[in-house]
Amino acid sequence: MRRVDRVLSGWRGYVGVAGMLAVVLAGCTSNSAAQQPAPGVVQQSATPVIPSTVGGTVPVPPATMSTAKPTDAAVPPEVPEQATAPPPANAGPLTAHNLPTPDKLGLGWKTYTDPGGAEAGFIGNNTWTRRRDPHQASYEALPSGCAGKPVTGALPIPAYALTGSYRTADNQPATALLLRFKDSGRATSYYAGYQARMKACGAGGDLSVKQLWTTATATAAVRTYAAAESYVDLSVVHGSTVALLATTSAQPDKQSDWAHTVVPALEQVIDES
């Protein structure tokens, strides 16, 4: 149940980035007379001898991160999204009004206030929408673990990202992610790169992707994780916004018609100011 809650709050799960510096200190102990080396025998030091330098210190280059602003959504962020406080419910111009109301997605659908937590990777904010880091969200949305030949090439990073959580009529989790770019050209470029990666994913890997249908501005597919659940993946580009909607389904191959009906509901609101 929790996987699809993380699907578009990150499809990949949260990418852990850690670094570690180990320093081994050799302690000095006194030896008894029996432990002392025989006369004339030179004892080898167990610790390396560090040559002296001016001032008596050895310079160590500091570990620094790049100060350049990231520009490629296909490359993971150097620092992952931090869960130090509840995220805002809005992301710049993106609000709950840019997401379809539940009745537009299906009979019995409802919004869901996700409590978050350690497994989810974020702190709940007591509402059904939350701001995402644009770089992290756009990177995690890309398929990973595919058996097909990887697709390369840079992808634009959106200016804003907003997630909305739903529950279907049978209480299955569904998640929508809105990626708002600076202009329609960047949105179209990301959408094209996303679709190229989905189509190339193939079957047999940790993630398998099956295309249901595609048009110039919308595509429906089925994502299936090895030894795990399957869900419907609907992607839409409209104006300067890309919308990605994922929902768990016991019969995802039979959701083609449903996906067609949802496209107009997304197009109507996702790119409004």
Buried (B, 14 or more C-beta within 10 A) or exposed (E): EEBBBBBBBBBBBBBEEEEEEEEEEEEEEEEEEEEEEEEEEEEEEEEEEEEEEEEEEEEEEEEEEEEEEBEBBBEBBEEBBEBEEBBEBBBEEBBBEBBBEBEBBBEEBBBBEBEBEEEBBBBBBEBBBBBBBBBBBBBBBBBBEBBBEEBEEEBBBBBBBBBBBBBBEEEBBBBBBBBBBEEBEBBBBBBEBBBBBBBBBBEEBBBBBBBBEBEEBBBBBBBBBEEEBBBBBBBBBBBBBBBBBBBBBEEBEEBEEBBBEBBEBBBEBBBEE
